[in-house]
């Protein structure tokens, strides 16, 4: 987001929602910034004002050379607290920090968990999937 800037992202988002009926936005922090980087808070505010959810990649980064440090699960705590009206969908259940992710979702009613990257485990490793999903 910092490559072209937050203002550009906000402008593009507003256009997509108002003109193209966009229903949600995904943020992929491993590319260049932390989930809780205050420089992108105007973006979160705009997403909240537009009434759409933000999907945020959490947990391990699957695409090197991007860095996992940008999407650590606990970084959602500050964002969810500051933007309590913002619907946050945490992609990949914060894997491998699923226990932390579940605690954050339990504390913040505006945080939802997506099992997107973990669903293949339901078929290939069902016992592992049950353990991950069942943790609190």
N, CA, C and O atoms as a MOPAC input file, in Angstrom:
PM7 MOZYME 1SCF
protein

 N      0.83000 1    -1.18700 1     0.00000 1
 C      0.00000 1     0.00000 1     0.00000 1
 C      0.87300 1     1.24700 1     0.00000 1
 O      0.47000 1     2.28800 1    -0.52000 1
 N      2.06000 1     1.14900 1     0.57800 1
 C      2.89300 1     2.34300 1     0.66000 1
 C      3.57300 1     2.68200 1    -0.65400 1
 O      4.08400 1     3.79200 1    -0.80000 1
 N      3.59800 1     1.76600 1    -1.62100 1
 C      4.23400 1     2.03900 1    -2.90800 1
 C      3.55000 1     3.21600 1    -3.59900 1
 O      4.21200 1     4.16700 1    -4.01400 1
 N      2.23900 1     3.15100 1    -3.72000 1
 C      1.49000 1     4.25000 1    -4.35600 1
 C      0.84700 1     5.16100 1    -3.33000 1
 O      0.36200 1     6.23800 1    -3.67700 1
 N      0.83600 1     4.75800 1    -2.10600 1
 C      0.35000 1     5.60500 1    -1.04100 1
 C     -1.06000 1     5.31200 1    -0.57400 1
 O     -1.89200 1     4.78400 1    -1.31200 1
 N     -1.29900 1     5.66700 1     0.66200 1
 C     -2.59100 1     5.45900 1     1.30100 1
 C     -3.67800 1     6.27500 1     0.61300 1
 O     -4.79100 1     5.78800 1     0.42000 1
 N     -3.36200 1     7.51100 1     0.24400 1
 C     -4.36600 1     8.35200 1    -0.42200 1
 C     -4.84900 1     7.71400 1    -1.71600 1
 O     -6.04100 1     7.74200 1    -2.02100 1
 N     -3.92600 1     7.14100 1    -2.47500 1
 C     -4.29700 1     6.45500 1    -3.71300 1
 C     -5.19000 1     5.25500 1    -3.41700 1
 O     -6.19300 1     5.03400 1    -4.09400 1
 N     -4.81600 1     4.48100 1    -2.39700 1
 C     -5.60700 1     3.29200 1    -2.03200 1
 C     -7.02100 1     3.69100 1    -1.61500 1
 O     -7.99200 1     3.02800 1    -1.98200 1
 N     -7.13200 1     4.76600 1    -0.85600 1
 C     -8.44800 1     5.24100 1    -0.41900 1
 C     -9.28600 1     5.69800 1    -1.61400 1
 O    -10.47200 1     5.38200 1    -1.70500 1
 N     -8.66900 1     6.43300 1    -2.51600 1
 C     -9.36800 1     6.91400 1    -3.70600 1
 C     -9.84900 1     5.74100 1    -4.56700 1
 O    -10.99100 1     5.72900 1    -5.02600 1
 N     -8.98400 1     4.77500 1    -4.77700 1
 C     -9.33000 1     3.59600 1    -5.57100 1
 C    -10.44400 1     2.79700 1    -4.89500 1
 O    -11.37500 1     2.33900 1    -5.55700 1
 N    -10.34400 1     2.63200 1    -3.58600 1
 C    -11.35600 1     1.90100 1    -2.83600 1
 C    -12.71700 1     2.58000 1    -2.94700 1
 O    -13.73100 1     1.92800 1    -3.19700 1
 N    -12.72500 1     3.88600 1    -2.75900 1
 C    -13.99100 1     4.62800 1    -2.84500 1
 C    -14.62700 1     4.46600 1    -4.22600 1
 O    -15.83900 1     4.27700 1    -4.33600 1
 N    -13.81800 1     4.53900 1    -5.26800 1
 C    -14.31700 1     4.34000 1    -6.63000 1
 C    -14.89700 1     2.93000 1    -6.79000 1
 O    -15.99800 1     2.76400 1    -7.31400 1
 N    -14.15600 1     1.92400 1    -6.34000 1
 C    -14.60800 1     0.53900 1    -6.51300 1
 C    -15.91100 1     0.25900 1    -5.77000 1
 O    -16.77900 1    -0.45200 1    -6.27700 1
 N    -16.04400 1     0.81700 1    -4.57400 1
 C    -17.26400 1     0.58100 1    -3.79200 1
 C    -18.44700 1     1.33300 1    -4.38600 1
 O    -19.52700 1     0.76600 1    -4.55800 1
 N    -18.24300 1     2.60000 1    -4.69800 1
 C    -19.36300 1     3.43500 1    -5.15700 1
 C    -19.72500 1     3.22000 1    -6.62300 1
 O    -20.89700 1     3.30900 1    -6.98800 1
 N    -18.74300 1     2.94100 1    -7.45800 1
 C    -19.00200 1     2.81600 1    -8.90000 1
 C    -19.08500 1     1.37500 1    -9.39600 1
 O    -19.76700 1     1.09700 1   -10.38200 1
 N    -18.40400 1     0.47300 1    -8.72700 1
 C    -18.33300 1    -0.91400 1    -9.19900 1
 C    -18.95900 1    -1.92000 1    -8.23900 1
 O    -18.87200 1    -3.13000 1    -8.45200 1
 N    -19.59700 1    -1.41000 1    -7.17200 1
 C    -20.32800 1    -2.25600 1    -6.23700 1
 C    -19.43500 1    -3.26500 1    -5.49900 1
 O    -19.87100 1    -4.37200 1    -5.18400 1
 N    -18.21000 1    -2.88100 1    -5.23300 1
 C    -17.27300 1    -3.71800 1    -4.48500 1
 C    -17.84100 1    -3.97900 1    -3.08700 1
 O    -18.35400 1    -3.06000 1    -2.44800 1
 N    -17.75300 1    -5.21600 1    -2.61000 1
 C    -18.37000 1    -5.60000 1    -1.33600 1
 C    -17.38200 1    -5.81800 1    -0.20400 1
 O    -17.78700 1    -5.90000 1     0.95500 1
 N    -16.09300 1    -5.91500 1    -0.51400 1
 C    -15.07000 1    -6.09100 1     0.51100 1
 C    -13.71400 1    -5.75300 1    -0.09200 1
 O    -13.57700 1    -5.61600 1    -1.30800 1
 N    -12.71700 1    -5.62200 1     0.77400 1
 C    -11.37000 1    -5.31900 1     0.32100 1
 C    -10.40400 1    -6.24000 1     1.06500 1
 O    -10.62000 1    -6.56900 1     2.23200 1
 N     -9.34600 1    -6.64700 1     0.38500 1
 C     -8.32200 1    -7.46300 1     1.02800 1
 C     -7.05400 1    -6.64700 1     1.18500 1
 O     -6.62900 1    -5.93600 1     0.27500 1
 N     -6.46200 1    -6.76700 1     2.36400 1
 C     -5.16900 1    -6.14900 1     2.62400 1
 C     -4.14700 1    -7.25600 1     2.79000 1
 O     -4.35200 1    -8.19400 1     3.56100 1
 N     -3.05400 1    -7.14600 1     2.07100 1
 C     -1.99200 1    -8.15500 1     2.14300 1
 C     -0.74000 1    -7.50000 1     2.72000 1
 O      0.12300 1    -7.04500 1     1.97000 1
 N     -0.63600 1    -7.44900 1     4.06300 1
 C      0.45100 1    -6.72400 1     4.70400 1
 C      1.86500 1    -7.22600 1     4.41000 1
 O      2.79200 1    -6.41700 1     4.45200 1
 N      2.09200 1    -8.52300 1     4.11100 1
 C      3.48300 1    -8.94100 1     3.91500 1
 C      4.23200 1    -8.18300 1     2.82700 1
 O      5.46200 1    -8.21000 1     2.78700 1
 N      3.50800 1    -7.51500 1     1.95400 1
 C      4.19400 1    -6.80900 1     0.87300 1
 C      4.96300 1    -5.59600 1     1.35200 1
 O      6.02800 1    -5.29900 1     0.81000 1
 N      4.44800 1    -4.86500 1     2.37600 1
 C      5.20000 1    -3.65400 1     2.72000 1
 C      4.87600 1    -2.97400 1     4.04100 1
 O      5.49900 1    -1.95900 1     4.35100 1
 N      3.93900 1    -3.47400 1     4.83400 1
 C      3.62800 1    -2.73400 1     6.05900 1
 C      2.95400 1    -3.62500 1     7.09300 1
 O      2.36700 1    -4.65400 1     6.75900 1
 N      3.04700 1    -3.21600 1     8.34000 1
 C      2.43000 1    -3.95000 1     9.43600 1
 C      0.91900 1    -3.72700 1     9.45300 1
 O      0.43400 1    -2.67600 1     9.03300 1
 N      0.19100 1    -4.71000 1     9.93600 1
 C     -1.26600 1    -4.60300 1    10.06300 1
 C     -1.64100 1    -3.36900 1    10.87500 1
 O     -2.59900 1    -2.67300 1    10.54000 1
 N     -0.89800 1    -3.09700 1    11.93000 1
 C     -1.23700 1    -1.98800 1    12.82000 1
 C     -0.40200 1    -0.72900 1    12.57900 1
 O     -0.25400 1     0.09400 1    13.48300 1
 N      0.13600 1    -0.57400 1    11.39300 1
 C      0.89100 1     0.62900 1    11.04400 1
 C     -0.06700 1     1.81600 1    11.02700 1
 O     -1.01200 1     1.83300 1    10.23800 1
 N      0.16000 1     2.78600 1    11.86800 1
 C     -0.75100 1     3.93400 1    11.98800 1
 C     -0.84100 1     4.76600 1    10.70700 1
 O     -1.79200 1     5.52900 1    10.53400 1
 N      0.12300 1     4.62900 1     9.82400 1
 C      0.05900 1     5.35700 1     8.55400 1
 C     -1.10500 1     4.89700 1     7.68400 1
 O     -1.58300 1     5.64800 1     6.83400 1
 N     -1.56600 1     3.65500 1     7.89600 1
 C     -2.68000 1     3.15600 1     7.07900 1
 C     -4.02600 1     3.25800 1     7.79900 1
 O     -5.03500 1     2.77100 1     7.29100 1
 N     -4.04800 1     3.87900 1     8.96300 1
 C     -5.30600 1     4.02000 1     9.69100 1
 C     -6.35100 1     4.81800 1     8.92000 1
 O     -7.53800 1     4.51500 1     9.03700 1
 N     -5.96800 1     5.81500 1     8.14200 1
 C     -6.99400 1     6.47500 1     7.31900 1
 C     -7.67200 1     5.49600 1     6.34800 1
 O     -8.85000 1     5.65800 1     6.02700 1
 N     -6.94200 1     4.49900 1     5.89100 1
 C     -7.51500 1     3.46600 1     5.02300 1
 C     -8.56000 1     2.66300 1     5.79200 1
 O     -9.66500 1     2.44200 1     5.29800 1
 N     -8.20700 1     2.22500 1     7.01100 1
 C     -9.16800 1     1.48700 1     7.83100 1
 C    -10.41100 1     2.34000 1     8.10800 1
 O    -11.53400 1     1.83600 1     8.07500 1
 N    -10.20700 1     3.61400 1     8.37800 1
 C    -11.34500 1     4.51300 1     8.63600 1
 C    -12.26300 1     4.58000 1     7.42400 1
 O    -13.48500 1     4.53000 1     7.56600 1
 N    -11.68300 1     4.69200 1     6.23800 1
 C    -12.48300 1     4.75700 1     5.01300 1
 C    -13.23800 1     3.45000 1     4.80000 1
 O    -14.41700 1     3.46800 1     4.44700 1
 N    -12.57600 1     2.32400 1     5.00900 1
 C    -13.24100 1     1.02500 1     4.86200 1
 C    -14.42600 1     0.95000 1     5.81800 1
 O    -15.51300 1     0.51600 1     5.43500 1
 N    -14.21300 1     1.37200 1     7.05600 1
 C    -15.28900 1     1.36600 1     8.05000 1
 C    -16.42700 1     2.29500 1     7.63100 1
 O    -17.59900 1     1.92900 1     7.71700 1
 N    -16.07700 1     3.49300 1     7.18000 1
 C    -17.09400 1     4.45700 1     6.75000 1
 C    -17.91100 1     3.92900 1     5.56900 1
 O    -19.10500 1     4.21000 1     5.46200 1
 N    -17.27300 1     3.17100 1     4.69200 1
 C    -17.96800 1     2.61500 1     3.53000 1
 C    -18.82100 1     1.40200 1     3.89400 1
 O    -19.63800 1     0.94800 1     3.09300 1
 N    -18.62900 1     0.88100 1     5.10100 1
 C    -19.45200 1    -0.22400 1     5.58000 1
 C    -19.14600 1    -1.57600 1     4.95700 1
 O    -20.01100 1    -2.45100 1     4.91200 1
 N    -17.92100 1    -1.75400 1     4.47600 1
 C    -17.54500 1    -3.04900 1     3.92000 1
 C    -16.49500 1    -3.68500 1     4.83100 1
 O    -15.79700 1    -2.97600 1     5.55600 1
 N    -16.37800 1    -5.01200 1     4.80200 1
 C    -15.34900 1    -5.65800 1     5.61100 1
 C    -13.96700 1    -5.57500 1     4.95200 1
 O    -13.84100 1    -5.47200 1     3.73200 1
 N    -12.95200 1    -5.62300 1     5.79500 1
 C    -11.58800 1    -5.72600 1     5.30500 1
 C    -11.08400 1    -7.12200 1     5.64100 1
 O    -11.16100 1    -7.56600 1     6.78600 1
 N    -10.57300 1    -7.79900 1     4.63600 1
 C     -9.97800 1    -9.11500 1     4.80100 1
 C     -8.47700 1    -8.90500 1     4.91500 1
 O     -7.86400 1    -8.29600 1     4.03800 1
 N     -7.88700 1    -9.40400 1     5.98300 1
 C     -6.46700 1    -9.16700 1     6.23300 1
 C     -5.74200 1   -10.49200 1     6.33800 1
 O     -6.13600 1   -11.37700 1     7.09800 1
 N     -4.68300 1   -10.61300 1     5.56900 1
 C     -3.83100 1   -11.80300 1     5.65600 1
 C     -3.18200 1   -11.83000 1     7.03300 1
 O     -2.55400 1   -10.85300 1     7.44100 1
 N     -3.32800 1   -12.93700 1     7.75100 1
 C     -2.70600 1   -13.08800 1     9.07000 1
 C     -1.91200 1   -14.38600 1     9.12100 1
 O     -2.19200 1   -15.34000 1     8.39500 1
 N     -0.91900 1   -14.39500 1     9.99500 1
 C     -0.10100 1   -15.59100 1    10.17600 1
 C      1.15000 1   -15.56300 1     9.33800 1
 O      1.77300 1   -14.51800 1     9.15100 1
 N      1.50500 1   -16.71400 1     8.84000 1
 C      2.74000 1   -16.86600 1     8.07200 1
 C      2.56700 1   -16.30700 1     6.66300 1
 O      1.48200 1   -16.37000 1     6.08600 1
 N      3.62100 1   -15.77500 1     6.13600 1
 C      3.60400 1   -15.30100 1     4.75100 1
 C      3.93900 1   -16.48200 1     3.84100 1
 O      4.95700 1   -17.15000 1     4.02300 1
 N      3.08600 1   -16.72500 1     2.88000 1
 C      3.25200 1   -17.87300 1     1.98300 1
 C      4.06800 1   -17.52900 1     0.74100 1
 O      4.39800 1   -18.41600 1    -0.04600 1
 N      4.39300 1   -16.26000 1     0.55800 1
 C      5.00900 1   -15.82800 1    -0.69300 1
 C      6.32600 1   -15.09000 1    -0.42100 1
 O      6.33800 1   -13.86400 1    -0.31300 1
 N      7.44600 1   -15.84400 1    -0.31000 1
 C      8.73200 1   -15.16900 1    -0.15300 1
 C      9.02000 1   -14.33200 1    -1.39000 1
 O      8.57600 1   -14.71900 1    -2.47100 1
 N      9.72100 1   -13.23000 1    -1.30800 1
 C     10.49100 1   -12.75100 1    -0.15800 1
 C      9.71000 1   -11.85800 1     0.79000 1
 O     10.31100 1   -11.22400 1     1.65700 1
 N      8.39000 1   -11.78800 1     0.65500 1
 C      7.59400 1   -10.99100 1     1.59300 1
 C      7.76900 1   -11.53200 1     3.01000 1
 O      8.11000 1   -12.70100 1     3.18900 1
 N      7.54100 1   -10.69700 1     4.00800 1
 C      7.89500 1   -11.04300 1     5.38000 1
 C      6.68200 1   -11.28700 1     6.27500 1
 O      5.70000 1   -10.54600 1     6.23700 1
 N      6.77500 1   -12.34000 1     7.07800 1
 C      5.70200 1   -12.69600 1     8.01100 1
 C      5.57400 1   -11.69900 1     9.15600 1
 O      4.50500 1   -11.58900 1     9.75700 1
 N      6.63500 1   -10.97800 1     9.46500 1
 C      6.57700 1   -10.02700 1    10.58600 1
 C      5.50100 1    -8.96400 1    10.38800 1
 O      5.04700 1    -8.35300 1    11.35600 1
 N      5.09300 1    -8.74000 1     9.14700 1
 C      4.07900 1    -7.72700 1     8.86500 1
 C      2.66000 1    -8.19200 1     9.17300 1
 O      1.74900 1    -7.36800 1     9.25400 1
 N      2.45900 1    -9.49000 1     9.34500 1
 C      1.08400 1    -9.98200 1     9.50900 1
 C      0.91300 1   -10.86300 1    10.74600 1
 O      0.14500 1   -11.82600 1    10.72800 1
 N      1.62800 1   -10.53100 1    11.81200 1
 C      1.48100 1   -11.27400 1    13.06400 1
 C      0.10200 1   -11.01200 1    13.65600 1
 O     -0.40700 1    -9.89200 1    13.62800 1
 N     -0.47000 1   -12.04900 1    14.17800 1
 C     -1.84700 1   -12.03600 1    14.65000 1
 C     -2.14100 1   -10.94000 1    15.66600 1
 O     -3.17900 1   -10.28300 1    15.58200 1
 N     -1.24800 1   -10.73600 1    16.61700 1
 C     -1.50900 1    -9.77500 1    17.68600 1
 C     -1.65000 1    -8.34400 1    17.18200 1
 O     -2.22300 1    -7.50300 1    17.87400 1
 N     -1.14200 1    -8.06000 1    16.00300 1
 C     -1.25600 1    -6.70800 1    15.45600 1
 C     -2.71000 1    -6.31700 1    15.20500 1
 O     -3.03400 1    -5.13100 1    15.14800 1
 N     -3.57900 1    -7.30500 1    15.05700 1
 C     -5.01100 1    -7.02000 1    14.85700 1
 C     -5.66300 1    -6.41100 1    16.09100 1
 O     -6.65500 1    -5.69200 1    15.97500 1
 N     -5.12200 1    -6.68800 1    17.26300 1
 C     -5.71900 1    -6.22300 1    18.50900 1
 C     -5.88600 1    -4.70600 1    18.51900 1
 O     -6.95500 1    -4.19800 1    18.85800 1
 N     -4.84600 1    -3.99500 1    18.15400 1
 C     -4.88400 1    -2.53300 1    18.15500 1
 C     -5.87300 1    -1.99400 1    17.12000 1
 O     -6.61200 1    -1.04800 1    17.39400 1
 N     -5.88200 1    -2.59500 1    15.94000 1
 C     -6.78100 1    -2.14900 1    14.87300 1
 C     -8.23500 1    -2.42000 1    15.26200 1
 O     -9.09500 1    -1.55500 1    15.09800 1
 N     -8.50700 1    -3.61200 1    15.77400 1
 C     -9.87400 1    -3.96600 1    16.16400 1
 C    -10.38400 1    -3.09800 1    17.30200 1
 O    -11.57800 1    -2.81100 1    17.38200 1
 N     -9.49000 1    -2.68400 1    18.17500 1
 C     -9.87600 1    -1.81300 1    19.29000 1
 C    -10.16200 1    -0.39000 1    18.81000 1
 O    -11.17600 1     0.20600 1    19.17200 1
 N     -9.26400 1     0.13700 1    18.00200 1
 C     -9.39400 1     1.51400 1    17.52500 1
 C    -10.58000 1     1.67600 1    16.56400 1
 O    -11.24800 1     2.71000 1    16.56400 1
 N    -10.83300 1     0.65200 1    15.75000 1
 C    -11.90500 1     0.70800 1    14.74700 1
 C    -12.95700 1    -0.35500 1    15.07200 1
 O    -13.10300 1    -1.34300 1    14.35200 1
 N    -13.67600 1    -0.13800 1    16.15400 1
 C    -14.61900 1    -1.16100 1    16.63500 1
 C    -15.79900 1    -1.38200 1    15.68600 1
 O    -16.47900 1    -2.40200 1    15.78700 1
 N    -16.05300 1    -0.45000 1    14.76900 1
 C    -17.11900 1    -0.63400 1    13.77700 1
 C    -16.61800 1    -1.30700 1    12.50600 1
 O    -17.41500 1    -1.65500 1    11.63500 1
 N    -15.32400 1    -1.49100 1    12.39300 1
 C    -14.73100 1    -2.10800 1    11.20900 1
 C    -14.84500 1    -3.62500 1    11.29500 1
 O    -14.38000 1    -4.23500 1    12.25700 1
 N    -15.46300 1    -4.22800 1    10.28800 1
 C    -15.54300 1    -5.68900 1    10.23600 1
 C    -14.23100 1    -6.21300 1     9.66000 1
 O    -13.86600 1    -5.90600 1     8.52500 1
 N    -13.53200 1    -7.00800 1    10.46500 1
 C    -12.22900 1    -7.55500 1    10.07300 1
 C    -12.35500 1    -9.05700 1     9.90700 1
 O    -12.76600 1    -9.76200 1    10.82900 1
 N    -12.00100 1    -9.53700 1     8.73300 1
 C    -11.95500 1   -10.98000 1     8.48600 1
 C    -10.48300 1   -11.36700 1     8.41800 1
 O     -9.76300 1   -10.94900 1     7.51200 1
 N    -10.04800 1   -12.16200 1     9.37800 1
 C     -8.64600 1   -12.57100 1     9.46000 1
 C     -8.44300 1   -13.83700 1     8.63100 1
 O     -8.83400 1   -14.93200 1     9.03400 1
 N     -7.83200 1   -13.66400 1     7.48100 1
 C     -7.59900 1   -14.80700 1     6.59400 1
 C     -6.59300 1   -15.78800 1     7.18800 1
 O     -5.64700 1   -15.40500 1     7.87700 1
 N     -6.82400 1   -17.03300 1     6.90500 1
 C     -5.93300 1   -18.14800 1     7.23000 1
 C     -5.85000 1   -18.43700 1     8.73000 1
 O     -4.94000 1   -19.13000 1     9.18500 1
 N     -6.80600 1   -17.90000 1     9.49500 1
 C     -6.90100 1   -18.19300 1    10.92700 1
 C     -5.60000 1   -17.88500 1    11.67000 1
 O     -5.33900 1   -18.45200 1    12.73100 1
 N     -4.77300 1   -16.97400 1    11.10200 1
 C     -3.52600 1   -16.61800 1    11.76100 1
 C     -2.49200 1   -17.73800 1    11.80400 1
 O     -1.52800 1   -17.66400 1    12.56500 1
 N     -2.68800 1   -18.76600 1    10.99700 1
 C     -1.80500 1   -19.93800 1    11.01200 1
 C     -0.34500 1   -19.53000 1    10.95000 1
 O     -0.00200 1   -18.73900 1    10.07300 1
 N      0.51400 1   -19.99300 1    11.78600 1
 C      0.33900 1   -21.04900 1    12.79400 1
 C     -0.07400 1   -20.55400 1    14.17900 1
 O     -0.10100 1   -21.34100 1    15.12500 1
 N     -0.39000 1   -19.28900 1    14.31500 1
 C     -0.76600 1   -18.72500 1    15.61800 1
 C     -2.28100 1   -18.73600 1    15.80700 1
 O     -2.87700 1   -17.72200 1    16.17000 1
 N     -2.88800 1   -19.87600 1    15.56000 1
 C     -4.34600 1   -19.96700 1    15.60100 1
 C     -4.91600 1   -19.73900 1    16.99800 1
 O     -6.00100 1   -19.17500 1    17.14200 1
 N     -4.20300 1   -20.16900 1    18.00900 1
 C     -4.71500 1   -19.97100 1    19.37400 1
 C     -4.84700 1   -18.47500 1    19.68300 1
 O     -5.84500 1   -18.04200 1    20.25900 1
 N     -3.84400 1   -17.69600 1    19.30200 1
 C     -3.90600 1   -16.25000 1    19.49300 1
 C     -5.05500 1   -15.65600 1    18.68500 1
 O     -5.78200 1   -14.78500 1    19.16300 1
 N     -5.20700 1   -16.13800 1    17.46200 1
 C     -6.26900 1   -15.62000 1    16.60500 1
 C     -7.63500 1   -15.86900 1    17.21600 1
 O     -8.50100 1   -14.99400 1    17.18800 1
 N     -7.83300 1   -17.05400 1    17.76600 1
 C     -9.12000 1   -17.39100 1    18.37600 1
 C     -9.39400 1   -16.52300 1    19.59900 1
 O    -10.53500 1   -16.13000 1    19.84300 1
 N     -8.34600 1   -16.22400 1    20.36800 1
 C     -8.52700 1   -15.35500 1    21.53200 1
 C     -8.89200 1   -13.93600 1    21.09700 1
 O     -9.75000 1   -13.29900 1    21.70800 1
 N     -8.24800 1   -13.44700 1    20.05000 1
 C     -8.58400 1   -12.10800 1    19.54500 1
 C    -10.02900 1   -12.06100 1    19.05500 1
 O    -10.74900 1   -11.09900 1    19.32400 1
 N    -10.44300 1   -13.08900 1    18.34600 1
 C    -11.82000 1   -13.12900 1    17.85300 1
 C    -12.81700 1   -13.22300 1    19.01500 1
 O    -13.93000 1   -12.70600 1    18.92100 1
 N    -12.42400 1   -13.87500 1    20.09500 1
 C    -13.29900 1   -13.98100 1    21.26300 1
 C    -13.43400 1   -12.63800 1    21.98000 1
 O    -14.49100 1   -12.32900 1    22.53100 1
 N    -12.37200 1   -11.84700 1    21.97200 1
 C    -12.35800 1   -10.56000 1    22.67100 1
 C    -13.00000 1    -9.45800 1    21.83500 1
 O    -13.65900 1    -8.57100 1    22.37700 1
 N    -12.81100 1    -9.50800 1    20.52100 1
 C    -13.29200 1    -8.44500 1    19.63600 1
 C    -14.45800 1    -8.94900 1    18.78300 1
 O    -14.25700 1    -9.78400 1    17.90200 1
 N    -15.67100 1    -8.45400 1    19.03100 1
 C    -16.82600 1    -8.90900 1    18.24800 1
 C    -16.77600 1    -8.49900 1    16.77700 1
 O    -17.57000 1    -8.99200 1    15.97600 1
 N    -15.86700 1    -7.61500 1    16.41200 1
 C    -15.74300 1    -7.19400 1    15.01300 1
 C    -14.68000 1    -7.98200 1    14.25300 1
 O    -14.39900 1    -7.68000 1    13.09300 1
 N    -14.08600 1    -8.98900 1    14.89500 1
 C    -13.07300 1    -9.82200 1    14.24000 1
 C    -13.66900 1   -11.18900 1    13.93800 1
 O    -14.20000 1   -11.86600 1    14.81800 1
 N    -13.56700 1   -11.57700 1    12.67500 1
 C    -14.05000 1   -12.87500 1    12.20400 1
 C    -12.87000 1   -13.66200 1    11.66000 1
 O    -11.89500 1   -13.08000 1    11.18400 1
 N    -12.95700 1   -14.97200 1    11.73000 1
 C    -11.85800 1   -15.83300 1    11.31200 1
 C    -12.23000 1   -16.56700 1    10.03800 1
 O    -13.31600 1   -17.13800 1     9.93300 1
 N    -11.32400 1   -16.54900 1     9.07100 1
 C    -11.48300 1   -17.32000 1     7.84100 1
 C    -10.51400 1   -18.49500 1     7.87800 1
 O     -9.33000 1   -18.32900 1     8.16900 1
 N    -11.02700 1   -19.66700 1     7.58100 1
 C    -10.20200 1   -20.87600 1     7.58200 1
 C     -9.59700 1   -21.16600 1     6.20900 1
 O     -9.13700 1   -22.27900 1     5.95200 1
 N     -9.60000 1   -20.18400 1     5.34800 1
 C     -9.25100 1   -20.35300 1     3.93900 1
 C     -8.05300 1   -21.26100 1     3.66500 1
 O     -8.19600 1   -22.22100 1     2.90800 1
 N     -6.90800 1   -21.00800 1     4.23100 1
 C     -5.71900 1   -21.82000 1     3.91600 1
 C     -5.71700 1   -23.14400 1     4.66300 1
 O     -4.92400 1   -24.02800 1     4.34000 1
 N     -6.58600 1   -23.29800 1     5.65100 1
 C     -6.58300 1   -24.50800 1     6.46500 1
 C     -7.56400 1   -25.57100 1     5.98500 1
 O     -7.49700 1   -26.71700 1     6.42800 1
 N     -8.46500 1   -25.20800 1     5.09300 1
 C     -9.47100 1   -26.17100 1     4.65200 1
 C     -8.89300 1   -27.43700 1     4.00700 1
 O     -9.46100 1   -28.51300 1     4.19100 1
 N     -7.79700 1   -27.35100 1     3.26700 1
 C     -7.23800 1   -28.59700 1     2.72200 1
 C     -6.88100 1   -29.61800 1     3.80300 1
 O     -6.90400 1   -30.82200 1     3.54700 1
 N     -6.55000 1   -29.14600 1     5.01300 1
 C     -6.24900 1   -30.07300 1     6.11200 1
 C     -7.46800 1   -30.92600 1     6.46500 1
 O     -7.32000 1   -32.05300 1     6.93800 1
 N     -8.67200 1   -30.39200 1     6.23700 1
 C     -9.88500 1   -31.15100 1     6.55200 1
 C     -9.93300 1   -32.45800 1     5.77400 1
 O    -10.49200 1   -33.44800 1     6.24700 1
 N     -9.34700 1   -32.46100 1     4.58200 1
 C     -9.32500 1   -33.66500 1     3.75300 1
 C     -8.03300 1   -34.45400 1     3.96700 1
 O     -8.06800 1   -35.66400 1     4.18800 1
 N     -6.90500 1   -33.76800 1     3.90000 1
 C     -5.62400 1   -34.46600 1     3.94300 1
 C     -5.17400 1   -34.84300 1     5.35400 1
 O     -4.50800 1   -35.86100 1     5.54200 1
 N     -5.53600 1   -34.02800 1     6.34300 1
 C     -5.12000 1   -34.27200 1     7.72700 1
 C     -6.25200 1   -33.86700 1     8.67300 1
 O     -6.13200 1   -32.88100 1     9.40100 1
 N     -7.34800 1   -34.62400 1     8.66300 1
 C     -8.52900 1   -34.22500 1     9.43600 1
 C     -8.28500 1   -34.08300 1    10.93900 1
 O     -8.88400 1   -33.22100 1    11.58100 1
 N     -7.43500 1   -34.89700 1    11.49000 1
 C     -7.16900 1   -34.79400 1    12.92900 1
 C     -6.49100 1   -33.46100 1    13.24800 1
 O     -6.83400 1   -32.80600 1    14.23300 1
 N     -5.52300 1   -33.05900 1    12.40800 1
 C     -4.86000 1   -31.77600 1    12.58500 1
 C     -5.87100 1   -30.64600 1    12.43000 1
 O     -5.87300 1   -29.70600 1    13.22500 1
 N     -6.72900 1   -30.72800 1    11.41700 1
 C     -7.74100 1   -29.68500 1    11.18400 1
 C     -8.65600 1   -29.55200 1    12.41000 1
 O     -8.96300 1   -28.43900 1    12.83700 1
 N     -9.08000 1   -30.66500 1    12.96200 1
 C     -9.95100 1   -30.63700 1    14.13900 1
 C     -9.22900 1   -29.99700 1    15.31500 1
 O     -9.82900 1   -29.24200 1    16.08000 1
 N     -7.94200 1   -30.29600 1    15.46200 1
 C     -7.16700 1   -29.71200 1    16.56100 1
 C     -7.04600 1   -28.20100 1    16.39400 1
 O     -7.22100 1   -27.45500 1    17.35700 1
 N     -6.74600 1   -27.74400 1    15.17700 1
 C     -6.58500 1   -26.30900 1    14.92300 1
 C     -7.90400 1   -25.57400 1    15.14800 1
 O     -7.94600 1   -24.56400 1    15.85200 1
 N     -8.96300 1   -26.07600 1    14.55800 1
 C    -10.24900 1   -25.40200 1    14.64600 1
 C    -10.81100 1   -25.46500 1    16.06500 1
 O    -11.51800 1   -24.55300 1    16.49400 1
 N    -10.50300 1   -26.52200 1    16.78300 1
 C    -11.03800 1   -26.70500 1    18.12800 1
 C    -10.31200 1   -25.95400 1    19.22100 1
 O    -10.81200 1   -25.86300 1    20.34200 1
 N     -9.13700 1   -25.41100 1    18.92000 1
 C     -8.39600 1   -24.65100 1    19.94700 1
 C     -9.15800 1   -23.38800 1    20.30500 1
 O     -9.84800 1   -22.79300 1    19.47700 1
 N     -9.01100 1   -22.99100 1    21.57700 1
 C     -9.64000 1   -21.73400 1    21.98300 1
 C     -8.61600 1   -20.78900 1    22.51900 1
 O     -8.95300 1   -19.67300 1    22.91400 1

